[in-house]
């Protein structure tokens, strides 16, 4: 079997599946139950000055019959005393010495505050620290969380403060509520971070009750923006991990999170550069035992590929991720419909006719039966028909000869050629 052990900046764990800092890691009881179920590590729910939370605090977005496609919360950091958390961290680490126990931290942007809490949590025996510069609500109004995480200079400065006293690896957790996450990732690296983790939750409002007109969730009829997570955010998170992984100046390991619900998403994140993954919403939806399927699925995947360890997949897709200007303009694919599989629902024709390039014809075969056929000369290979098709294998996207008959040509190469032509002297 493949070796699933991970080492994130010196923080070792038996497998790459960690619980993210969130309600599932709020107590020693929960973290220990998680380790018994098979989780490789846990980032303890964010520690700081005691906080009073509100009720109610969670909401979810369901879509097309799928419950909890997205999850919203307005909960803050732990509302349990620091001393109680530290005692439980110490007990948990003694009971599970080979599992990763990482403390998430958030305090006011003051050097002495960071020094004080770092020394306390390290005395409890944690394997690492995760600096929470991502929380978008509640704490941001007090100058913490995303309020610091959106300012590269503050990320660098506070990371430096922590590194002045920390003896364990420091992970900086980044907010997605920013134009370009690579700026803050760079700042964390410049501040001495041993690793970065992303993404934290996205600013969101889950919904509005159409009867009462109250926001969802609401507290005594009032609402506030919260943090969005769950399966719906995976594409956003995966992009941000990829953007950081392909930057040479962000040369530290990445802990990826945001919509990891199964081993498949975990593999995607690791292919795009993450050394491990953190999970929250899926555990809240289905319980700690889901990690069993994650471990089995990942192990089977690696075995099927003949890969001996996670190092065989980490970052392997990063070279395939580039800027739009580096894509081949002459590469061409077209849609082909398998009429033996097609059920003639006409979804592809409707989508193409109404919203794409009007290249799917409704015809009849020699027996008078309806058939759909793509006019390949007019197809632009947008993929829309294959996306809306409800039957696997009914529509294939296949490579076709370039219409120009030329070799590959990117936008950037094209612009260079045009620029050179413009500079040529006129004879």
C-alpha positions in Angstrom: 0.0 0.0 0.0 1.1 3.6 -0.7 2.6 5.6 2.1 0.2 8.3 3.2 2.5 9.9 5.8 3.0 13.6 5.4 5.5 16.2 6.6 4.3 19.8 6.4 7.2 22.0 7.3 8.3 19.6 9.9 4.8 18.8 11.2 4.4 15.0 10.7 1.1 13.1 10.5 0.1 9.6 9.6 -2.1 10.8 6.7 -2.8 14.1 4.9 -6.3 14.6 6.2 -6.5 17.2 8.9 -9.5 18.8 10.5 -9.5 22.5 10.0 -9.8 25.0 12.8 -13.6 25.2 13.3 -16.4 23.8 15.4 -15.2 20.1 15.0 -12.0 21.0 16.8 -13.4 23.0 19.6 -12.5 20.6 22.4 -10.2 17.8 23.4 -13.1 15.4 23.4 -13.8 16.1 19.7 -10.2 16.1 18.5 -9.6 12.8 20.3 -12.7 11.3 18.7 -11.4 12.5 15.4 -8.0 10.8 15.8 -9.7 7.6 16.9 -11.7 7.7 13.6 -8.5 8.1 11.6 -7.8 11.8 11.0 -4.1 12.5 10.7 -4.1 15.9 12.3 -6.3 18.7 13.7 -6.0 22.5 13.9 -7.5 23.4 17.2 -10.3 25.9 17.0 -8.8 29.4 17.1 -7.5 30.5 20.5 -7.4 34.0 21.8 -9.2 36.1 24.3 -12.5 34.5 25.5 -15.3 35.4 23.1 -19.1 35.3 23.5 -20.7 33.9 20.4 -24.2 34.6 19.1 -27.2 32.4 18.4 -28.1 31.4 15.7 -24.9 31.2 13.8 -25.0 28.7 10.9 -26.8 28.5 7.6 -26.4 26.4 4.5 -27.1 26.7 0.8 -28.7 23.7 -0.9 -28.9 23.3 -4.6 -30.8 20.9 -6.9 -31.5 18.5 -4.1 -28.0 18.5 -2.6 -28.0 19.5 1.0 -25.2 21.8 2.2 -23.7 22.6 -1.2 -22.4 25.7 0.7 -22.1 26.5 4.3 -22.2 29.9 6.0 -21.3 30.8 9.6 -21.1 33.9 11.8 -19.3 32.1 14.7 -16.2 33.6 16.1 -13.1 32.0 17.8 -13.4 29.7 20.8 -15.6 30.8 23.6 -13.8 28.5 26.0 -11.1 29.8 28.4 -7.6 29.6 27.1 -6.4 27.6 30.1 -9.1 24.9 29.5 -8.1 24.6 25.9 -4.4 24.4 26.7 -5.0 21.6 29.3 -7.0 19.6 26.7 -4.3 20.2 24.0 -1.7 18.8 26.4 -3.9 15.8 27.2 -4.6 15.1 23.5 -1.0 15.3 22.5 0.0 12.9 25.2 -2.7 10.4 24.1 -1.9 10.7 20.4 1.8 11.5 20.1 2.0 10.7 16.4 -0.9 12.8 15.3 -0.5 16.5 14.4 -1.9 18.9 16.8 -1.7 22.5 15.6 -2.9 25.6 17.5 -4.8 28.2 15.5 -4.1 31.7 17.0 -5.7 35.1 16.7 -4.9 38.1 18.9 -4.8 41.9 18.5 -2.0 43.1 16.2 0.4 43.8 19.1 3.8 42.2 19.5 3.4 41.4 23.2 0.1 39.7 22.6 1.5 37.4 20.0 4.6 36.6 22.1 2.4 35.8 25.1 0.0 33.4 23.4 2.7 31.6 21.4 4.7 30.8 24.6 1.6 29.5 26.3 0.4 27.2 23.5 3.9 25.8 22.8 4.3 25.0 26.5 1.2 22.8 26.0 3.1 20.7 23.4 1.6 21.6 20.1 3.3 20.5 16.9 2.8 23.8 15.1 1.0 27.1 15.0 -1.5 28.4 12.5 -1.9 32.2 12.5 -5.5 33.0 11.6 -5.4 36.0 9.3 -8.6 34.9 7.5 -11.7 35.2 9.7 -14.0 37.7 7.7 -16.5 38.5 10.4 -16.6 39.6 14.0 -12.9 39.6 14.7 -12.2 41.7 11.6 -14.2 44.5 13.1 -11.6 44.5 15.9 -8.6 44.7 13.7 -7.9 40.9 13.7 -8.5 38.1 11.2 -9.1 39.3 7.6 -8.6 43.0 8.7 -4.9 42.1 9.1 -4.9 39.3 6.5 -5.9 41.8 3.7 -2.9 44.0 4.3 0.4 42.3 3.3 2.5 44.6 5.6 0.5 43.5 8.6 0.8 39.8 7.6 4.5 40.1 7.3 4.9 42.1 10.5 2.8 39.8 12.7 4.4 36.7 11.2 7.8 38.2 12.2 6.6 38.8 15.7 5.5 35.2 16.1 8.8 33.9 14.6 10.7 35.9 17.2 9.6 33.5 19.9 8.2 30.4 18.2 10.1 27.2 18.4 7.6 25.1 16.4 6.7 25.5 12.7 4.5 28.5 11.8 1.7 28.3 9.3 0.0 31.4 8.1 -3.7 31.0 7.1 -4.7 33.4 4.3 -7.9 35.1 3.6 -9.5 34.7 0.1 -11.3 38.1 0.5 -8.6 39.9 -1.4 -7.8 40.7 -5.0 -4.7 38.6 -5.3 -3.8 36.1 -2.6 -0.2 35.8 -3.8 0.6 39.2 -2.3 -0.3 38.1 1.2 1.4 34.7 0.6 4.6 36.5 -0.4 4.3 38.7 2.7 3.9 35.6 4.9 7.0 34.0 3.4 9.0 37.3 3.8 7.9 37.3 7.5 9.4 33.9 7.9 6.4 31.6 7.6 7.3 27.9 7.4 4.1 27.2 5.5 0.9 28.8 4.3 -2.7 27.5 4.4 -5.6 28.5 2.3 -8.4 29.3 1.9 -10.2 30.7 4.9 -13.9 31.4 4.4 -15.4 33.9 1.9 -17.6 36.8 2.7 -21.2 35.8 2.3 -24.8 36.1 3.1 -26.5 32.7 2.9 -30.0 34.0 2.0 -33.1 35.9 2.9 -36.3 34.4 4.3 -39.0 35.3 1.8 -41.8 35.2 4.4 -40.2 37.1 7.3 -37.6 39.1 5.2 -35.0 38.3 7.8 -31.5 37.4 6.8 -30.4 33.7 7.1 -29.1 33.2 9.7 -30.4 36.0 11.9 -29.9 37.1 15.5 -33.1 38.6 16.9 -34.0 39.7 13.5 -30.6 41.2 12.6 -28.0 39.6 10.3 -24.4 40.1 9.3 -22.1 38.8 6.7 -20.4 35.5 7.5 -17.9 33.1 6.2 -18.7 30.8 3.2 -17.2 27.3 2.8 -18.2 23.8 1.7 -18.2 22.1 -1.8 -19.3 25.3 -3.6 -16.0 27.1 -2.8 -13.6 24.4 -4.1 -12.9 26.0 -7.5 -12.0 29.3 -5.8 -9.8 27.5 -3.3 -8.1 25.3 -5.9 -7.3 28.4 -8.0 -5.7 30.2 -5.1 -3.6 27.2 -4.1 -2.5 26.8 -7.8 -1.6 30.5 -8.1 0.6 30.3 -5.0 2.2 26.9 -5.9 3.4 28.2 -9.3 5.2 31.2 -7.8 8.9 30.6 -7.2 8.9 33.3 -4.5 6.3 31.4 -2.5 8.6 28.5 -1.7 7.0 27.0 1.3 4.6 24.1 1.7 0.9 24.7 1.3 -2.0 23.3 3.4 -5.0 23.3 1.1 -8.6 23.6 2.2 -12.0 24.8 0.8 -14.5 22.3 -0.3 -12.6 19.0 0.3 -15.4 16.5 0.7 -13.7 13.2 -0.5 -10.4 11.8 -1.5 -10.9 13.1 -5.0 -10.8 16.8 -4.0 -7.8 15.9 -1.8 -6.0 14.6 -4.8 -6.9 17.7 -6.9 -5.5 20.0 -4.2 -2.3 17.9 -3.9 -1.8 17.8 -7.7 -2.0 21.6 -7.6 0.6 21.9 -5.0 -0.9 21.3 -1.5 1.1 19.0 0.8 -1.9 18.1 2.8 -5.6 19.1 3.1 -7.8 20.4 5.8 -11.5 19.6 6.1 -14.4 21.2 8.0 -17.8 21.3 6.3 -17.8 17.7 5.1 -17.1 16.5 8.7 -19.9 18.7 10.0 -22.2 17.3 7.4 -21.4 13.6 7.7 -19.4 13.1 10.9 -15.8 12.1 11.6 -16.1 8.6 10.1 -15.9 10.0 6.5 -12.1 10.0 6.9 -12.2 6.2 6.5 -13.4 6.6 2.9 -10.9 9.4 2.3 -8.0 7.3 3.4 -9.2 4.2 1.5 -9.9 6.2 -1.7 -6.6 8.0 -1.6 -4.7 4.8 -0.9 -6.4 2.9 -3.7 -5.9 5.7 -6.1 -2.1 5.8 -5.5 -1.9 2.0 -5.7 -3.8 2.0 -9.0 -1.4 4.6 -10.4 1.6 2.6 -9.1 2.7 5.6 -6.9 4.4 4.7 -3.6 3.9 7.9 -1.6 2.2 11.3 -1.7 5.3 12.9 -3.0 4.5 11.2 -6.3 1.5 13.5 -6.8 2.2 16.7 -4.9 2.5 19.6 -7.4 2.5 17.4 -10.5 -0.2 19.5 -12.2 1.3 22.8 -11.4 3.3 23.0 -14.7 0.1 22.6 -16.6 -1.4 25.8 -15.0 -0.4 29.0 -16.7 -1.7 32.4 -17.9 -4.4 32.7 -20.6 -1.8 34.3 -22.9 0.2 31.1 -22.9 -2.7 28.9 -24.2 -2.5 27.5 -27.8 -4.9 29.5 -29.9 -4.7 26.9 -32.7 -5.7 23.9 -30.5 -9.2 22.8 -31.5 -11.7 20.4 -30.1 -15.2 19.6 -31.3 -18.3 17.9 -29.9 -19.4 14.5 -31.2 -22.7 12.9 -30.2 -22.9 9.2 -29.7 -26.4 8.5 -30.9 -26.4 4.9 -29.5 -26.2 6.5 -26.0 -28.1 9.7 -26.6 -31.6 9.7 -25.1 -32.8 12.7 -27.2 -33.6 14.9 -24.3 -32.4 17.8 -26.6 -30.7 19.6 -23.7 -27.5 20.0 -25.8 -29.4 21.4 -28.7 -31.3 23.9 -26.6 -28.1 25.0 -24.8 -26.2 25.4 -28.0 -29.1 27.0 -30.0 -30.0 29.5 -27.3 -26.7 30.3 -25.6 -23.8 29.1 -27.6 -23.0 28.7 -31.3 -26.0 27.1 -33.0 -24.1 24.1 -34.4 -26.2 21.1 -33.3 -28.8 20.1 -35.8 -32.0 18.1 -35.1 -32.3 15.5 -37.9 -33.9 12.1 -38.6 -32.2 8.9 -39.5 -33.1 6.5 -42.3 -35.8 4.9 -40.1 -37.3 8.3 -39.3 -36.0 8.4 -35.7 -34.8 11.7 -34.3 -31.0 12.2 -34.1 -28.7 15.0 -33.1 -25.6 15.9 -35.1 -22.9 18.5 -34.6 -21.7 20.6 -37.5 -18.1 20.2 -36.6 -17.0 23.0 -38.9 -19.0 25.5 -36.8 -18.3 24.0 -33.4 -15.9 26.0 -31.3 -15.4 23.3 -28.6 -16.9 25.3 -25.8 -17.9 22.1 -23.9 -21.3 23.4 -23.0 -23.2 20.6 -24.6 -21.2 17.9 -22.8 -21.7 19.8 -19.5 -25.5 20.0 -19.7 -25.8 16.4 -21.1 -27.3 14.1 -18.4 -25.9 10.9 -19.8 -22.2 10.0 -19.4 -20.6 9.1 -22.7 -23.3 10.6 -24.9 -21.1 13.5 -26.0 -17.4 13.4 -26.4 -15.1 16.3 -26.9 -12.5 15.2 -29.4 -9.4 16.9 -30.9 -9.8 18.2 -34.4 -7.4 19.6 -37.0 -6.6 23.3 -36.6 -8.7 25.4 -39.0 -5.6 27.4 -39.9 -3.5 24.3 -40.6 -0.7 25.9 -38.6 1.2 24.7 -35.5 0.7 26.0 -32.0 0.5 29.8 -31.5 -0.2 31.5 -28.2 -1.6 35.0 -27.8 1.8 36.2 -26.4 3.6 34.6 -29.3 1.2 36.2 -31.7 1.7 39.6 -30.2 5.4 39.2 -30.4 5.2 38.4 -34.1 2.9 41.3 -34.8 5.2 43.6 -32.9 8.3 42.4 -34.8 6.4 42.9 -38.1 5.5 46.5 -37.1 9.1 47.3 -36.4 10.4 46.0 -39.8 11.5 48.8 -42.1 9.3 49.5 -45.1 11.1 48.9 -48.4 
